[in-house]
Structures are given as structure tokens and as C-alpha cells.
Amino acid sequence: MYHQSVLKNRRSLLERAEKFVSENYFTDCNLRGRLHGNSWPPESLASFLTPERITFTEASQQNFAPHQVGDTFGPTWWTCWFRLTLNIPESWRGNEVHLLWESDGEAMVWRDGQPVQGLTKEGEKTSYILSTCLKDEEPHSVILYVEMACNGLFGNGRGSMIAPPDPNRKFSVKRAELVVFNRDVRELLTDFEMLIDIVKELGEGEQRGYQALFTVNEMVNLCEPSDPGSFSKAHSLAHNFFSQRNGESQHTVHAMGHCHIDTAWLWPFEETIRKCGRSWVTAIRLMEKNPEFVFACSQAQQFQWIKSWYPGLYSQIQDYVKKGQFIPVGGVWVEMDGNLPSGESMVRQFLEGQRFFDQEFGITCREFWLPDTFGYSAQLPQIMQGCGLSTFLTQKLSFNLVNTFPHHSFFWEGLDGSKVLTHFPPGNSYGMNGKVEDLLKTMKNNKDKGRANHSALLFGFGDGGGGPTQLMLDRLQRVRDTDGLPKVQMSSPNRFFSQLQADSALLCTWSGELFLELHNGTYTTQAQIKRGNRQCETLLHDVEVASSLALCRDGNFKYPVEKLQQLWRLLLLNQFHDVIPGSCIEMVVEEALRYYEDIRSDGTALLREACGALGSKGKSAGVFNSLPWERNEVIQTQEGAGKPDLVLVRVPSVGVSPVKDAEPLAPVSVTVQADGTVLMENGILQTVVNKDGTLASLYLNNANREALTDGCHGNQFVIFDDVPLYWDAWDVMDYHLQTRKLVQEVVQPVHVVSSGGLRGSISFSLRISDKSTITQTIVMDAMCPYIKFNTEVKWAESHKFLKVEFPVRVHNPNATYEIQFGHLQRPTHRNTSWDWARFEVRQLTVIFIFMYADPHWYF
């Protein structure tokens, strides 16, 4: 071939190569245009539309009507089933034959009654392989079913991904045809793509980038798209380039297939089941062709769903788990929120997850896998170690808005000194594509250069499912050890962490919480979900304590093991990191609230049964205390149909006691003063409440101390603007603090509801706006060292944030916050950017409701 050695223009050579493989330019004569050969329409295409997610057996028995490519169907969340009759032309013998399917929604291909392939354009999966090399003995006439979900990988947001779903969206199939797939063209396209990316990513300052540029240009010279015989020479050039090796000290990237699937988010729980089916069956197909391919998969709940909905697929998963290719990771029931659940709930996440993986696969996870939650409690390392997990992978702190976290590989130390080896993939993603950009980013971003020479790279479409593709595997295979790029090793979590552990002598330690400087609004979004979670956590705790006591008292009592596990798993499901934070669509919120109602109903029945077993043979009332300390409190009782009565009871720790009314050392006194304020006191506390419900004083008698700051009022309601930069349900920004306004319009001033004795109470109402109001009752009980505020807010605001302030007479550089099984301190000042980034923080406040009323027993 004749060469002009004067060609030195980098831009023209690079663009020449790009156009040679472009999907948009010169497809009549470039290589991309040769990817598919002849095409053939289906013999028949028919469809059936249903609002329900039904089984294949049900769907296959329906009446299917003729369907034309381009016809619309829907709306959102419906399912359209297609039946295709395909007749492959005899003349295609010896060719690779695909069904090419391009549509708006997510699809599952069914063949012979089994799911065989997921299809979604967003996930770069638009074809199903019917034959890799058509032979005479293979069936040339095939019937397939395609289950089409009327939603995309990321739901159906109207106008933007996180907008509310468009309920009337319509869908269509753009292409449905048989095609000859030219595998040699696909292989060569991958060569071109990787070399072009090396040129672009290494830039003009790297010799290796220019070597890639001239190699790819020579490949264009050698390759004639209409002559497949020319492909081998071009491929040989690429192979020679990729085969030039690295030195021994080069950074190693551990590539692992991954498919993060949100258990619910922009789609309902039930759609997640189908997302898992579509994604995981596709991963199985890749394993069949790529024995080195490893797929890390978390969340026991999703495995349980697949076992129930797709038993044939589940059996294949079990086989590939044994082969070490399909790897359950994480050891938890779902990838839960890292801050909001109680300590007991976090332990249960690990208990149920580890138990499931052990029972189903005979494995115990060693790595905690939580890539996408909104911060991580300082207690997690101790909980992890106690549950058999010594390593941790996440990447969410790469979302930090203010400070860049200083490590990617380090030891994370918890409250008690427990340490876990922790890794943040330096590519700052759990859904990479195996491109050159991903590899270089993983190597260059690493903040522990010199301390760690191994990093993880998770590849595969995620959040809404999809997972890895054959193209991603082909990319990584080409550059396993290519000069100028990091080494690439198809790896597993265990292999990666073992290498990192062996190389960990110089790693640093981070002590305390991993605070995410973003998404702080998730501490308060969808308050009903937070309330339901805490109530159900309390209820299940009480059921177990009462049932344990009942079993100790009566050996014939049947401890509700299976029912409790069912209720706990339902509660753990709702603790998924887009459900309990409230960062999900309305449909998911409604589902979650129904689940809480189910837990309350069944849990209350179990609690009554256990407390009944604790009762005496007589009819006397009693009280059950599930806390590990003695309680001396005022409770409300109701005997028969009479008016509820208040009694002061003393109940031992984790025990029961008959109701014996006791006299308080000092009764509650509620007095309206001359200026209209109300004085409430019980011998321990005294408070003065203004007409607008704010506290003018809160005095601690024994300490002889005023608790409120001079010139300030407690119980002061304030309202802020709440307009974030983008993530509406997730974020509250620091600038919202500059929009503070007092809520001070009184609808009904403070008035006495109960004048004292065992309990005194007052009430008042405020107006937030012409649409929203606050009604609050302030309660003081005898012998009680705190005041209760029962608040009802009728809320019809948008992009507003309601808070209540209690400025206390304490000056300290740190505040102590309760977390799971412990507490930590956070700064009260804003000296550094790390300090002021924590402008919105939370503590784990567990409100136990221990005393329930029953006709005979109060428990």
C-alpha cells in the first residue's frame, strides 16, 4: 500500500477514524453500516395489553391481536405482551442470526416458557441471539414472547428523570426483525473504539496516544468495509498494539460485573422484581459465553423475589454461584439507608441477609456492599464485624458537595475501635462501561497512590437495572495488559479485598461517621414513612420481649418465629435507601405505608397474644414494660366502656406489674397568670408558656437552673424556603438558613385543657399560611422529668421547611448525638468547611411507646 508520510494532522486523522465507525455519518460506506447484513420481518407479530404484571402462563393463554411496528400502546406501568412467529430464511445458513428489537420500554424475551434475555435500548441491549452459526439441524421456525413493561430503566418521569411519572405516556416498538449479525464487524468496531478512546484520553502529551493514532489510521487504510477479507489485517494491527505490555509496577484494576437495582425508587416494588429478572438472566447468558466473567450481586430480598417469580432462572443462578461467577455480596436483606434505621434494624438486615445466603447458597458474605446510600453511621464497623463482615465497599461520598473525601482505600474505625478495610472505587461510579476513560479515571483518581496499587471497577448499567453487556466484556478483554493503561483483571470481591489487604500496611484510618455532604433533606422527607418505621421497629421489639417472657413463664407458649421473620423482612424492605429516606415516587410511598399498616395489624395481634400469656388468671389489669429499667409513669387506662382514667404506675425493667395507682410526690399544677401566660410545674420542672405557645422559661428545680437562653423562646416554630439545586426530595441546601421566618400568627391562644393532678395540658393553634396550620398540646405528667409536645400540622405548602427551635443555655464546641447503640459528637461551630457542611444533621431518636391499653391488661 502506498503511504504519504507527511500526514501529521492529529485532528484530521482522529476524526477520520471516528467517522469510519460512526452511527450517524457515512453509514453507507463506513464500517458501522456493515454491522447488520440481510434482514427479514417476522412471520407474524401480535400483542396483548394488560394493566397487571402477570405470569408467562397466564399471558400465553390470552387472545393476541395483530400488531404493527410503530403502533402505540400503554399507558405507564401497563404491560404489553407480544407473540412473534419467526421463520429464518434457509439462505442464512452459516450466519449468526439475531432478533433485533428496539422499543421504548423494558422487555423480557421468553422462549419455551422460560425467560432468556432482557432487552432495553437504554441498557444497550437491542438484540436476542437466535443462533451463533445457523445449522440445518437448528429450528428455523421459532415462536417467541416478549414481555414489554411500559416504563424505562429510570421510570417515566415527565420532562426529567426525577419528575413525577407521566401517567399517560405511550410506548411503541420501533424495530422488530430478523437480521444477519456480522460478528467480525463487531469485533473490529471494538478495536477501533478502544484505540480512538486511547488517543482522546491520553491526549497530545503522551507518546502512547500518538502510537494509537497512527495505528488506527493505518487500520482505516487497510480495512475495506465491503470486503470482509480485509478485516484480519486491521484486526492484527490492533491486536499488536493491545499486546504491548505494561511494567510490573503498573496499577491493577479489578473489574467486576455489577448491576445495582434500586429495590424501589422511580418505579414500584413489583417492577423491581421484573428488573431483576431481566438483568440477571442477561448476566447468565454472558456467563455461558464468558467463563471468566464474574457478577457481584447484592440484596437477599431480590434473590427471594427471583426464587418465587422465576424458579427456572433461580436454579441457573444457583449453578453459577457454585461455579464462582454469580457472587452474592453484601450480607444484608436490602441495601438499606445508613443512618435512619435503629441499631436493631441494622443488625436484622445482616441477620436476615446472611441467613438467606447461607441457607440458599451455603456462603457467608465477608464484604458489606452498600454503594448508594446517603451517609454511613459510625456504628456500622462494629455491627459489620459482629456479623462476620470485615470489608466494605461504597462510592457515594464522591457525591460530596463541599469537601472531597481524602481516601479511596482505608480502614474505617467505629465507635468501639472496630476496623473494617474500606474501598471507594476511584472511578466514582458503580455502573461503568469498561471504556478507556473508566480505566484511566480509576487509576488517576486514586487518592492512595503509593499506599495501594489495586482498585475496583464495577461495570454494568445500574440503578434501574440492565447490568453488563458483551461489549463491555470485549473492551476489558482487549486491554488486560496494555502499555499506557492500568492492568485489568477480571476479579471478584474476595480476590480484590485479599489483594488490598496484603497491600494495606500504609493505609490510613478514618474514625467516625462517613458523612455525605448532600441529600440531607432525606432525614425529613415523607415524615409518614419515618414515623411508620419507628413505630413498627418499636412494636416488633415489644413483641419479641413479651413473647420471650411469655415463653419463660409458660413452656407451652408458641413463640411466633415465622410470623416475626415475615414482619421483620417487610420492615427491612421499607428501609431500602430510597424508601425510608422518602426519595421515591408517590406510588412507592403509598405501598410502604400499606406495609406499615400490615406490620401494625399483625404485630399488635402478636403482642396481645403474648401479653395475654403473661397475665394472671384473674381479671385485674396490668402493665408491661419492655425497657431494661424501672419505669414510674402516668398511663391511661380504660376499664370496660367507662371514661379513660389516668394512673401512676411503677413497673420493673423488662417485666409486668398489676395496675396499682400511686400518689405522686408532687401533683402537676397548671395556672393561668395575670399576663395570660400559663405556668406548669410538677416539682421537677416548671415552665412558663406564652400566649403563642412558645416557652418563656423552662426551669430545672433540682439543678436550680434555667434551661433556655436569655432573650429567646423555646418551642418557636420557624419556616424556611426549601428550593434545592436539583434533587428536590433529597436535598436541603445551606442557603435555606438565610430564609428563616417566625410562625407567630395565633389562631387560638394558649388555653388549659387539663388543670393538673396526674397530668396537666394546654393547647394552642398557629397559622403558617392561608393553607396550613399548627395545633399543639403541651403535656406535663407527674414524676416526669420532661415535657411532651403533641403536634398536628395541617400542611399544604410547597418547597417550604418547617422546624421548631429550643435555644438552650449551653455553650459547648460539640453536641452529642444518639446513633445506633451509641452516640457521637459533632461540632457546633463552623470553623472549617467540614464543619459547616454539616448544617443539617440528625440523631437516632427512638420513641418507645411501651404501654398499650387492653380491656384487662395494659402492656
Phi, psi and omega in degrees: 000140180277132182240141172260106185288351183281354182290109182229002184282109184300316184296315183293321179294318181294315181292328176301313180295320180297317180292332181294337180240014185288144174278346188247336184242137170056035181291348178284341182225359180266181184289322182302323182294350181259006184298319178248137176267231181296155177232161182210132182285158174298149175297322175207151177221119182226159185220161177216130186249136181215145175281350185257158172265099187254167180284165177299319181301315178296315184296319185293345181265001182278168176273117181263136180254151179304142183227140177251140174304131183102341176297145180265154177210170183150199008271197179311136176076358173281175178229132176247119176266137178242143172242123181244132169254120185243130174242111182279128180301140179300328184291351181272008181305134180089354181260160171276128187242128179239152162270118178266122186225114178237124183209173182283321189267194178259136186232153172234128176271131177246134177223129181055037175080006182236146174288135185232341184194136171269145180227127173201130181296322179297331180263016177056039175231099185236012179216149176242127184281117176273325178201136176279336176201098190299125179244163182298322185283348178283149178295131177263348176243122187226139172251124178239152170244141177237119179266110186254114176277133181277063175196156178267183178303326182245042174076217186218041182303137180275105176092329175209162186302317187264009175285159176305146182300145174279108186289346186247017181296142177249155184233164178204159172263122183273324180217138174209098185202158172277141178220152168276123182260123182270096184297323181295328176293316180299317180297318181290322176301320179294320176302310180301313183301314182294320179292318177300318180293324176298317177303311185289320185282325178283332175079186186281347183272359185247127176303320183296327177296322179288327175298319177295321181297312182287332175294313183291328177293320178294327177296321176297320179299321185279334190267124173250107187306329182276357182236094180302339179294342180274351187291325187296323180293319179294318179296324179296321176300314180298316181300318179298320179294311182294337184275354177285120197272163174275170169280169185293335185274359185297146179299141180252127177258124179265106183270129180227130174296144187205150177211086178292120179240114177295125185298337167193143178197266178270012179211160182283168180306315187294329177290332177299324179301315180290326176299318177298314180301312181297318185286317187284326178292328176293321177297322178298318178299321179293323179296325180298326183262344185228086186297343179272351184290130180239136184233115179269130188221126185251178172077097181301326180302320181291323175298318180298318178299314181297321178301322182280317187271327185228071185299326178295315176297319181298323178297321177294321178300316179301320179297317183282339170295317178298326180282350179083016179260322178260107192246109173293133181227167170099317178070018180236161181292312170222163173285094191276168170297145185267003182231319192283322181295153177289169177300318178299319179296319179297319177297320179295326176304314180289320181301310183289323179293310180297320179298316181297312183295327178290314182292322186273326188232354180070028181235156172238122181292140178252349182240133172275130189237102184218072189287343196221053174238171198258055181111160191223122182300144178294348181273349185299319180303319179294317179297317179302309182300320179293339181256012173089014180247129185243359179226160187214134176233129171207175174214004192294334182292351172293347178278355184313134183275332188249300186252145175270125181297138191278358184224158167243332175231126185193172171262133178256124184254131180268190187298324185264007182095356176300138180237142174230139176289124190236142179223131169253114178307121186296344175290353177058040179202151172249014181216063182273174187245005180076018181276167179302319178305317181295319182292314181292322178297319179299319181284312187286327182287340187307117182273003180241036176302136183089336177260327182219133182245019179228137177222154178264145173230116179261122184241142181137144176296138185219186188074294178263011179092191182114296176078191183291163175234164176298325179298320178298317179296319180296320178301310184294325181296325183292330188242038179300323179209077184243127180306132180099345179237159174294157174291146181239128180233121173292120194226182176230162178304318182295317180295318180297308183294331176295317177295318181295319179298318181294340185249026194257007187301328184259005182290146180275169179241133174250124183253135177099193187291154170259096189271124177273121182273054179189165174060031181288343178291345181290350175288340187232341182301139179055067184301331180299324179292317178299316180297314179298320179299312184292320178297318182287325174301315180297315182299313181293325173301313182293322178300316183291320178296312182296320181293322178295316178296319180297320179293322177295324182281325184224107181298343179273353179294134182267108179293129188279065186301305186294319181293320179296319178298318179299315182290320178297317181296325177293319178293318178297325177301316180290350178269010175304151192285004168240001180260296180299330175289343181086010182269045183228169181286164184303322180301320179289320177303314181297319177297315182298318180295325176294321178298320177298320179297319177298318180294316179300315183296307183289323180294319179296321178297318178295321181294318178298319180295317180293317181291329174298323178288338178277344186285161176281172181290337183281192184256003185293148180280155180215171182231137179248129178245117183266003180269154183275034171212157181294143181240135176232095192219162174273129176232166180255129179241162176212109177265118180065220184262010184285178180289140178302141179246155174257137176222150175261120185237156173238122186232132181292164179296138180041059183200186182233158179205143174293154179286114176232108183295129180243155178270133179289154175297324178217121179288164176283139176237130177237118186230128173276123184268170187300327182274007178092350175285165182239129176260124177240132179210151180221019181089339178254315180236157163216139181224147175248125183250126178288170181299330182271008177091352177285156180268120175279332181206144171222104190251132179261110188297309184297324181275349182054051190218138171275130185273334186268148179294142178303135177079002181240158178246143172273165180059038180268112177283136179224153181231143183233155167289146182225076181238099183281182178285324180205302191284090192297311182280349186262319198251146161229128188266160182299328183291350178295335181293341179278356184252019185298131176225139178286143169263106189222005176281116184273126173271311176225118183292171181302133176216155184280130175261317178223127192275356175135198189099240176283332182212135172238146181209150175226163184216156176200167179225144177234155176255125175278314179204188178288355181246341191228144180221163175237131171236127184227141172246127178259125187240133173236125179256153173297142176066014185251127184273016178214165178254145178256139177240108177263112190241130173242122180246122171268105195248122176224033182265161175230132179056043173232156184227117181261129177227169174229137188249141173227082180289116187257156182275065179221133175240115183209140180290347181226151171243146182259129184240135176284135171229189183299120177055031180172197178208161176218166180250141174234151183291147174262354180257179181229048183295319185239169178294331177292329179287308186284346174292343179264048182287341180228106182233173182220163168231157180277094179265110181264111180261103181272130174253095193268342191242111181252147181272142178215151181308330182238335184228144175246115189225000000 
